[in-house]
Amino acid sequence: MCRLVVFKGTCPHCSKNFTWEELNQELSCLEAKNNGAFGMCNAGASVDEKDHDQECDACAAELYADEGYDGGMDDEIEVLEVASAGWDGNKKQTSDEDQGGGKHKNKKQRVS
């Protein structure tokens, strides 16, 4: 006997009933495989229904639509500018301390 697994459930947002056909599974028995098609056996096909709740396509599109301000590129650029300004400030302080130090004041870097 062949087995057809069907997933049925409701959308949690709009409460409509749906059959999720893209999740259906056709499990053929050996006789049907030999005959070349699902359900082409003496016993036929048994339908097994499984519960499966998921957002429907319309609700999923509505939920994931970009409708509002979520930060965006301007905020990311601003954060990077602040971070780089802080880094440059620390770098200048360190280099000023090295140049102002008495021990390294007159030494020059050797270039090869």
Backbone as a ProteinNet text record, in pm:
[ID]
protein_1_A
[PRIMARY]
MCRLVVFKGTCPHCSKNFTWEELNQELSCLEAKNNGAFGMCNAGASVDEKDHDQECDACAAELYADEGYDGGMDDEIEVLEVASAGWDGNKKQTSDEDQGGGKHKNKKQRVS
[TERTIARY]
84.2	0	89.1	54.5	125.9	76.8	158.9	123.7	144.2	42.3	48.6	44.3	149.5	155.3	119.4	12.1	-39.8	-27.9	21.9	36.6	-73.2	-160	-271.3	-261.1	-306.3	-305.2	-367.4	-349.8	-405.8	-294.8	-323.5	-231.5	-255.4	-152	-171.2	-217.2	-204.5	-241.1	-381.9	-419.3	-552.6	-648.9	-601.6	-681	-751.6	-702	-758.6	-692	-765.3	-712.5	-640.3	-526	-445.1	-392	-367.5	-293.4	-163.2	-52.7	78.9	125.9	85.8	111.7	260.1	341.2	485	552.5	483.7	540.2	488.8	388.9	332.7	440	424.8	519.8	444.1	482.8	425.5	524.4	486.9	573	514.8	575.8	525.6	567.7	478.8	513.9	588	640.8	719.5	635.4	509.9	422.7	397.7	374.3	351.2	478.1	592.3	719.2	739.3	704	716.8	618.1	501.3	401.6	431.7	520.6	566.6	493	399.3	327.1	280.8	271.5	224.5	77.2	42.7	-96.1	-141.8	-55.8	-92.7	-62	-132.9	-117	-254.9	-264.5	-394	-453	-370.2	-419.9	-451.9	-402	-428.9	-336	-384.4	-301.5	-369.9	-292.9	-340.7	-298.9	-392.6	-362.5	-340.5	-226.2	-189.3	-179.8	-269.1	-270.9	-193.4	-104.8	-23.8	-59.3	-61.8	-86.5	37.9	16.7	129.6	77.1	105.5	63.3	179.2	148.8	250.8	180.1	252.4	194.1	165.9	50.7	22.2	108.7	114.7	200.4	163.4	31.9	-12.7	29	11	49.9	201.3	272.7	419.1	472.1	414.5	458.2	429	315.6	279.3	369.2	401.4	485.6	628.4	680.2	820.3	841.6	733.3	747.1	827.9	905.7	989.1	906.3	842.8	757.1	808.8	905.6	939.9	1088.1	1126	1267.4	1332.8	1436.8	1506.9	1655.3	1688.1	1828.9	1876.3	1942.6	1984.4	2128.4	2167.1	2306.2	2354.3	2268.1	2312.9	2364.1	2293.5	2336.5	2468.2	2484.4	2607.6	2727.4	2710.2	2818.5	2853.9	2751.9	2774.7	2853.2	2818	2888.9	3034.5	3056.7	3193.7	3274.9	3212.5	3284.2	3323.9	3233.2	3263.6	3374.8	3367.3	3469.5	3605.8	3608.7	3737.3	3792.2	3705.4	3752.4	3816.6	3755.2	3812.7	3947	3960.8	4086.6	4194.8	4162.1	4261.6	4303.7	4208.5	4242.4	4340.9	4319.7	4410.8	4546.6	4546.7	4671.2	4756.1	4691.4	4763.6	4823.1	4746.6	4797.7	4921.7	4919.5	5031.7	5154.3	5133.4	5247.8	5303.8	5218.1	5265.9	5351	5307.7	5383.7	5520.4	5528	5655.6	5749.8	5698.2	5782.8	5825.2	5739.5	5772.9	5861.9	5880.1	5964.2	6109.7	6181.7	6318.8	6414	6396.9	6489.8	6488.8	6371.4	6359	6344.4	6371.6	6343.2	6426.4	6553.5	6640.1	6668	6613.9	6641.7	6548.7	6605.6	6529.5	6517.6	6411.9	6392.2	6482	6546	6634.3	6550.9	6574.8	6505	6604	6574.6	6669.5	6627.8
-117.2	0	124	218.5	345.8	435.5	531.7	621.7	765.9	847.7	990.2	1064.7	1142.7	1221.7	1365.2	1415.3	1549.1	1632.8	1755	1846.1	1951.1	1950.3	2045.2	2120.6	2245.9	2324.7	2460.6	2547	2681.2	2784.6	2900.1	3013.2	3076.5	3097.6	3154.1	3300.1	3368.4	3509.7	3532.1	3464.7	3487	3372.6	3264.7	3148.5	3075.3	3088	3012.5	2875.6	2776	2640.1	2626.5	2558.4	2540.3	2398.2	2351.6	2228.7	2271.5	2237.2	2278.7	2176.8	2196.5	2098.9	2080.8	2184.8	2170.5	2077.1	2046.8	1955.1	1811.8	1790.9	1656.1	1557.4	1433.5	1328.8	1207.7	1160.4	1040.1	925.8	827.4	713.1	592	553.4	442.6	308	211.1	73.6	8.6	-108.7	-176.9	-206.8	-247.9	-279.4	-155.2	-41.4	83	127.6	107.5	142	57.2	-70	-160.2	-121.4	-69.6	-26	113.2	185.6	313.6	436.9	424.9	544	526.1	636.9	637.3	595.6	503.7	459.6	353.1	310	207	68.4	33.7	-97.1	-147.7	-273.9	-333	-267.7	-231.9	-177.4	-28.7	42.9	186	268.8	387.1	478.4	511.9	513.2	553.4	698.1	780.9	922.5	941.8	994.4	1020.6	1172.3	1230.1	1375	1412.2	1508	1557.3	1703.3	1740.3	1880.1	1962.7	2079.3	2168.5	2311.7	2390.2	2530.3	2617.9	2708.1	2794.7	2916.2	3029.7	3148.2	3120.4	3168.3	3156.5	3258.3	3245.7	3332.6	3479.3	3508.8	3648.1	3707.9	3632.7	3682.3	3692.6	3596.7	3600.7	3722.1	3753.1	3870.7	3998.8	4002.5	4120.8	4137.2	4026.3	4032	4074	4028.7	4052.6	4169.7	4244.1	4360.2	4468.3	4541.1	4647.5	4774.4	4795	4910.9	5004.5	5047.2	5134.9	5152	5224.2	5256.5	5147.7	5087.6	4983.3	5015.5	5140.8	5177.4	5215.4	5126.2	5150.7	5194.4	5233.2	5265.6	5391.3	5492.6	5616.7	5592.9	5511	5482.2	5405.4	5311.4	5232.7	5321.2	5415.3	5506	5594.9	5642.6	5728	5654.2	5530.2	5449.9	5430.5	5402.9	5383.4	5512.4	5628.7	5755.5	5782.2	5754.8	5775.4	5681.2	5556.3	5458.7	5498.3	5542.8	5579.3	5707.4	5799.1	5921.6	5887.9	5795.5	5754.1	5687.2	5608.9	5540	5640.5	5735.8	5836.6	5920.9	5953.1	6032	5959	5831.8	5752.3	5739.4	5728	5712.7	5839.9	5956.5	6082.7	6101.6	6063.9	6078.4	5991.1	5871.4	5780.4	5832.4	5880.6	5930	6057.7	6143.4	6264.1	6228.1	6125.8	6084	6031.2	5955.8	5901.7	6012.7	6109.4	6216.8	6311.8	6327.8	6420.9	6358.5	6228.4	6162	6202.9	6225.8	6274.1	6175	6048	5947	5934.2	5945.2	5925.1	6057.4	6168.1	6297.7	6325.4	6295.3	6328.6	6212.2	6096.3	5980.7	5980.2	5936.8	5927.9	5779.2	5750.9	5613.9	5584.2	5469.7	5428.9	5374	5420.1	5372.4	5297.9	5172.4	5096.7	5089.8
0	0	0	-84.4	-90.6	23.2	56.7	166.9	122.9	141.6	112.2	244.5	274.5	397.3	361.1	422.5	394.2	521	506	619	613.5	716.4	724.8	855.4	851.3	973.5	950.7	1047.9	1040.3	1047.8	992.4	1003.8	1140.5	1220.4	1354.5	1353.1	1239.2	1233.7	1181.2	1071.8	1014.2	1045.4	1105.7	1148.7	1034.7	911.9	799.8	794.3	742.6	727.6	595	597.1	477.4	470.8	347.9	322.9	258.8	321	272.7	169.9	44.4	-62.2	-91.4	-69.9	-96	4.3	114.8	214.9	199.1	112.7	94.3	50.1	96.7	60.9	7.8	-108.8	-166.8	-148.9	-69.9	-43.1	-114.3	-223.4	-306	-249.4	-262	-224	-341.3	-318.9	-421.7	-546.3	-526.6	-640.3	-725.5	-661.2	-735.8	-807.4	-745	-810.6	-936	-925.5	-1041.3	-1151.9	-1113.6	-1211.6	-1266.3	-1201.4	-1253.8	-1205.2	-1111.4	-1065.8	-921.4	-852.3	-713.2	-710	-622.2	-604.6	-701.9	-793.2	-891.7	-835.5	-727.5	-664.9	-624.8	-588.3	-551.3	-427.4	-331.1	-204.8	-213.2	-314.5	-327.1	-239.9	-201.1	-122.1	9.2	113.6	245.1	268.3	313.2	337.7	487.2	521.5	660.5	678.4	758.9	778.9	904.9	891.2	1002.6	1029.5	1157.9	1194.7	1169	1108.2	1080.1	1073.1	1175.9	1178.4	1132.8	1040	981.7	923.1	913.4	852.4	704.9	657.6	514.4	439.8	308.3	228.2	244.1	249.4	262.1	396.7	504.5	637.5	651	595.1	601.6	528.5	413.1	337.3	414.1	480.4	558.7	681	746.3	865.7	834.4	721.2	689.8	594.2	566.7	478.2	548.6	472.4	529.2	535.6	649.8	663.5	767.8	789.9	898.4	904.9	1003.8	1020.8	1103.2	1049.7	1123.8	1137.4	1137.2	1145.2	1007.7	942.2	805.4	795.4	677.2	647.2	719.3	734.7	797.2	939.2	1014.7	1151.4	1153	1060.9	1056.5	1022.6	929.8	892.8	1011.2	1081.6	1197.4	1305.8	1331.2	1431.6	1390	1260.8	1213.4	1225.6	1198.3	1210.4	1355	1447.6	1589.6	1632.9	1588.1	1625.4	1569.1	1444	1386.1	1447.9	1486.8	1552.6	1687.1	1759.3	1887.8	1868.8	1764.9	1738.7	1702.8	1615.5	1576.5	1695.8	1783.2	1901.6	1990.3	2012.5	2094.7	2027.3	1897.3	1823	1834	1825.8	1834.5	1973.9	2075.7	2211.6	2230.6	2181	2196.3	2122.7	1999	1923.2	1985.6	2042.2	2109.2	2230.7	2305.2	2422.5	2381.2	2272	2226.2	2181.3	2108.3	2057.6	2168.6	2268.1	2376.9	2481.7	2476.8	2576.4	2558.6	2669.4	2662.4	2599.1	2620.3	2572.8	2420.5	2357.2	2212.6	2136.6	2202.1	2143.8	2018.1	2014.8	1902.3	1808.5	1836.1	1752.3	1631.6	1518.7	1397.6	1357.9	1285.6	1241.2	1122	1123.9	1016.3	902.7	781.1	662.8	575.2	541.6	460.9	317.4
[MASK]
++++++++++++++++++++++++++++++++++++++++++++++++++++++++++++++++++++++++++++++++++++++++++++++++++++++++++++++++

